[in-house]
Every structure is written in structure tokens, then in C-alpha cells.
Amino acid sequence: MERRTFLTLSSVTALYVLSGCGGSTGTMNDTTPGGENPGGGGTPAAGTLPVPTLLKPTDRNGTQHYDLNIIESTHTFFEGTDTQTYAVDSSYLGPTLLLRNGDKVSINYTNMLNEKISMHGHGMHLPAKMDGTAHQEFLPGYSWSAEYTVKQKACTNWYHPHTLHKTAEQVYKGIAGLIIIEDSESDRLDLPKRYGEDDIPLVLQDRKFNADGQIVYTPSRQEIMRGYTGDTFIANGAIEPTFEAEAKEIRFRILNGSNSTVYELGFSDGRTFRQIATDNAFLESPVRMNRLVLSPAERAEIVVDFTGELNRALTLHEFNYGKTFVKINVSKNPASSTVLPAQLTALDTLGTAVNTRSFSLGGRMGNFTINGRSMDINVINETVSLGQTEEWTVTNTMNIDHNFHIHATHFRLVKRNGRTNIAANEQGYKDTVYIPAGENVTFRVKMTDYTDAAIPYMYHCHFLEHEDNGMMGQFTVV
Ligand SMILES: [Cu+2]
């Protein structure tokens, strides 16, 4: 760890530069009054959909370098109210990092909070010591760098805290951001790729606010079990913001960034859209759908076609809770045209499994377990051999929903509840899979490239209240 001067003049200056150079549809601080009042904290200061700043790296002797400061901040969710937040060089959430496959990168996080933190690259294929879990926590005033070579397909990943027992609260207060990986394949595809114009990041969350418009994170035992779902739904940190769309194909890179809420997404006019990517790669070909279910931490890229629909107004809607995430006005003439290809990529089947493992998700009274054990930072639960294909079956034994996330690599679903008819939009590379109450999934997984007998990766439920209360285990790759 490297000791840093706490909030030097230059780092303060850097914060304002970063938060002021966002996408052309508005920065995280760019909010104007408007909208209804769907939540508890006052009149939403919605206005235009904020687009996180796209942070391109600085080249330092061939290494692509990113500097990120984790800070206490205030954000305008409600008209005239400063809400206390945590953020990454912003007032809420953080910039989108743009990485390229093959790049040597160094992502340097500086902790300007008054509590320890760790920063995890969710979906990133990297060595265990660069994973940013509880084994790489860093104290207030210190920095930690994730240094590795990007070695995976184009996709939309994200960074967030992974601090032991504190992940849920730190994410809830606002620490998260997207990581976009591009490669030669994504370069060639005729996809919307003008960031903030026709390639739109969407971090979807829900929050509880008190009457003063402050974020409240005080889950009861019942809420830890059932999920800490707020009554205010937000997109990129704004309540029902408006996106002014070009009348063409628009790509949304959607992250369920909630703590524990499963979203069923669709458009208010019921229109069909096409999913083009799952968590860790493009789908082999686009999948037509009009509803998209995402559990916490899952990503989906979708393409919606507004060609010829100038003056149309609609909303991106959440159907489980009956909430509006984003109001969409098709109000701009297209500045370019794209035609979604029929074929996007080819995916590896990961071969035939030579080993199997079973994981049973359980728990009671707000304490959660995997195979009967709660997370213990001093216990390595599983040892996995490099280069061997395995099949893991994960069973949700409870009458509440869970999901299952593994670090280090992606997996491919082979069965849901014993049946091999996996939905077309789940046939891609995944790192997080939804497992509704009482259900089970089997996936094929193979560890590649990195071994470390001492430092483990983690697997866990990504409902953050469950993760923080024991539903996590550790594995090494040898
Ligand atoms: Cu869970």
C-alpha cells in the first residue's frame, strides 16, 4: 500500500475537472427540476439522464493508467436537497472506465473515506491478488492498484467495493461504476458505439430516503432476508430522468446495480428489443425479447430501434414493482446509422467437465450459508485445478431468491432445474446467475491463466445483504 497525502490541493482540483467533463447529455451533477414524486425524500430533481464521465487512460510507459478517488460527497436526488453520498470522482457513482483487450492496465484507487474499503473489478479475468476482495482492503488515506493485462472479450463489467461485511452499505451510499472492455471484434461490429449518444450506460438501482432526503441504510432482519428494496428507483443516480434519443438504434448497457432487487425490465409500449450481450461477452446472435429479468450485478446490453419514430415518448419500465426508470423522448435526428448484425461473436463451450461440485444456498434468521458454512476469511472452501472444465450445481434451498456469482472467470449455463433448455439470452458468458426460491442451476466453468495457492477468489450470492451476512465462500486456483 502506498501512503497518500490526504486530499491534497491537486487531488481536489482533479475531482472537479473529472466531474465537470461528462457525456454530452449531462454529467452526474447536471440536474434540473422536473418529474413526479415516486419516493420519500421530496421533489425529484430529475431532468436529463446523467451519463457517467467516460474515463480514458493515461499512457505511462505502455501501461494504461486510471486514477480514481473514493470520496464522501453530496448529490442532488431531490430539488434543493444535498444528499450525503459516497462516490468515485463524482457526486454519486463513478466514471465509466474504457479498457481494451490486450492492454496492460493499472487502476489506482485512493481511499478518501473514513473507513477501510476494497475495490473489486466485477467480471474481470485477473490474478487473485488483483481481484480487490477483502484480502486487498486498504485504509483511509491509502491507495491500492489493480494491475493486470486485460485478457477477455468485449463486454460491460463494473467496479464496486468488496469490503468484508461492509459491501452492501458502501455500494448503497454510491460507490460503483462501469468498466467497458472493447476489442477488435467489437470494433468491427456495426453497433451503436457513440458513448452517451447512441451507446448509453444505465446503472439501475433503488434506494430508501428519509424525509430529509438522506439515504437510509438500516436493514431490519426481515429486510436482510427478503431484500433491502427502496421505494425510489434511480437510473445513473437520477429519479425518472429523461433521455432524449436519436431516431435510430440505441444501445443500452444495463447493470442491475441494486443491493438485492430483481428487476423485470421492458418498455411502456411493450415493444420488442434485442439483447446483444450478457455479463461477459456478446451473445452469438441477438435475442428478441420484450422483457428482461436482471438480478443484482447481472448486466445486459440491449439494442432498441427507434428508427422513424421521431416525437415518440415512452419509458423504460420496471414491472415487478411498477416503477419508471427512464423517460425516453425520441427527439433527435440520427447523427449516424447502424444496422445490428445477425451474428455477433463465437463463444467457447468450455469443453467436457472432468469434475463436479455442488453448492447449497441456505440459512436462517439473517445468517446465510453455502454448504452449511458462513463466510470465514481464514477458510479456503474449494481448491480448483487450472485448465480443468468443471460443472458446478448451485441449489437454492430457501423460499427466498438468491443468485450466484463467481470471480476470476465466466461460466456457461447447462441446466436450470435439471432441464437443458436454457433461455436464448442466458446462453452467453455469465458471471452471475439468478436462482429463484427453491430452484437450481448447473453451469460449466474453467479456470484459466492464473494460479495462486495462497490468495483466494470468491463465490457468493450477489444480493449484498446475503453476501455480507455469510453467503460467500473462497476458492483458490492451483
Ligand atoms: Cu442471496
Residues whose N, C-alpha, C, O or C-beta is under 5 A from the ligand:
A	BS01	CU	D401 H402 N403 C461 F463 H466
